[in-house]
Amino acid sequence: MDSLKSYLNQGVSFLQESWSELAKVHYPSPKETMQATIVVIALTFIMALWLGLIDLGATRVVRALLS
């Protein structure tokens, strides 16, 4: 019986602590979300260009070595 009370107390404590932590969460505004989205898209585009250039260079090196 004591172990059941212990589990219930732990469960209640966990829920109280979880609720307390959720109150601390900062949810971004729509403006912040849009800014972050633009940054992610821009960085993705830059990385795609960079990797494309690296791939093009590596392809030319391999073709030069094989011919």
C-alpha positions as CSV (number, residue, x, y, z in Angstrom):
1,M,0.0,0.0,0.0
2,D,2.9,2.4,0.8
3,S,4.4,1.7,-2.6
4,L,1.2,2.7,-4.3
5,K,1.1,6.0,-2.4
6,S,4.7,6.5,-3.3
7,Y,4.0,6.0,-7.0
8,L,1.0,8.3,-6.8
9,N,3.0,11.0,-5.0
10,Q,5.8,10.7,-7.6
11,G,3.2,11.0,-10.4
12,V,1.6,14.1,-8.8
13,S,5.0,15.6,-8.2
14,F,6.0,15.0,-11.8
15,L,2.8,16.6,-13.1
16,Q,3.3,19.7,-10.9
17,E,6.9,20.1,-12.0
18,S,6.0,19.5,-15.7
19,W,3.3,22.2,-15.5
20,S,5.7,24.6,-13.8
21,E,8.2,24.0,-16.6
22,L,5.6,24.5,-19.3
23,A,4.8,27.9,-17.8
24,K,8.4,29.0,-18.5
25,V,8.3,28.1,-22.2
26,H,8.6,31.1,-24.6
27,Y,6.5,30.6,-27.6
28,P,7.6,32.7,-30.6
29,S,5.4,35.3,-32.1
30,P,4.4,35.0,-35.7
31,K,7.0,37.7,-36.6
32,E,9.8,35.7,-34.9
33,T,8.6,32.5,-36.6
34,M,8.7,34.2,-40.0
35,Q,12.2,35.6,-39.4
36,A,13.5,32.2,-38.3
37,T,11.9,30.5,-41.3
38,I,13.6,33.0,-43.7
39,V,17.0,32.4,-42.0
40,V,16.5,28.6,-42.4
41,I,15.6,28.9,-46.0
42,A,18.5,31.3,-46.8
43,L,21.0,29.1,-45.1
44,T,19.6,26.0,-46.8
45,F,20.0,27.8,-50.2
46,I,23.6,28.8,-49.4
47,M,24.5,25.3,-48.3
48,A,23.0,23.8,-51.4
49,L,25.1,26.2,-53.6
50,W,28.2,25.4,-51.6
51,L,27.7,21.6,-51.8
52,G,26.8,21.9,-55.5
53,L,30.1,23.8,-56.2
54,I,32.1,21.3,-54.2
55,D,30.4,18.4,-56.1
56,L,31.1,20.1,-59.5
57,G,34.8,20.6,-58.5
58,A,35.1,17.0,-57.3
59,T,33.5,15.7,-60.5
60,R,35.9,17.7,-62.7
61,V,38.9,16.4,-60.7
62,V,37.8,12.8,-60.9
63,R,37.1,13.1,-64.7
64,A,40.5,14.7,-65.2
65,L,42.2,11.9,-63.3
66,L,40.3,9.2,-65.2
67,S,40.9,10.6,-68.7
